[in-house]
Amino acid sequence: MFYYGEVPWHGEGKELDQPANMEEAIKYGGLDWEVEMVGLRTDEEQPSRVDTRVAIVRKDRPKGHRNVYLV
């Protein structure tokens, strides 16, 4: 969270001296992470690939993290 100008009602976030450009907004907004597409498998004793679907995952989260999957 960041802001320019008046402090938000909640009083949190990084204050910027000027409006953010795109790169700054991504950085100060905490969105500076990468994603990748990962193939899916069924949850069976002998897993099968699901060729028609993929998961979009954050690359900065460890495998098994509850917020690793985005879509």
N, C-alpha and C positions, 0 to 999 in steps of 0.2 A: 504494500500500500504506500502510495506517495501522494503528495498534494502540492499545489502551487497556489499561493495567495492565502486566503483565510484558513485557519486551522479548522479541520472538520469537527463536528459536534462531539465525536468520540475521543478526540485528542490524540489519535494514533497516526502513525505513518511518518515517512521521511519527508521533510520540508525541502522543496526545491526552490532555488533562487530565480528560476525562469521556467516557462512551460517546457515539458519534456518532448524531445523528438522521439521517433519510433524506437530507436535502440535504447534510449534512456528509459522509456516507458516499460519496455520489456524487462530491463534489468531491475529497475526500482519497483516494478509491480510483481517481482518474484516469478516471472514467466520465462526466465532464461535457461530452459532445459530443453533437451532434444527428445524426440519420439522415434519409434521404429515400429514397423508392422511385424507381427509374429503370427506364424501359422497356428491354427487350432488343432486340437486332438480330442477325440471322445474320451470320456471317463469310464472306460471299460477295462477289464482285466488285460485284454490285448488292445491297446489304444489304436485308433484309426485316424488318419489325417482327415480334416474337414477342408476340402479344397476350395469351397465356395465362400469361405469367410476368413477374416483375419482379425486379430486384436491390435489396437493401437496402444502401445505401452510407453511409459516414461523410461528413458534410459538411465536416469539418475537415481532410480529406486531399486533396492535389492529385490531379487526374485522372491516372491511370496509376500511382499509388502502389500497391505490392503489397498493402497491407493496407486498401485503401479498401472492398472488398466484404466484407460480413458474411454474407450469405445468398445 
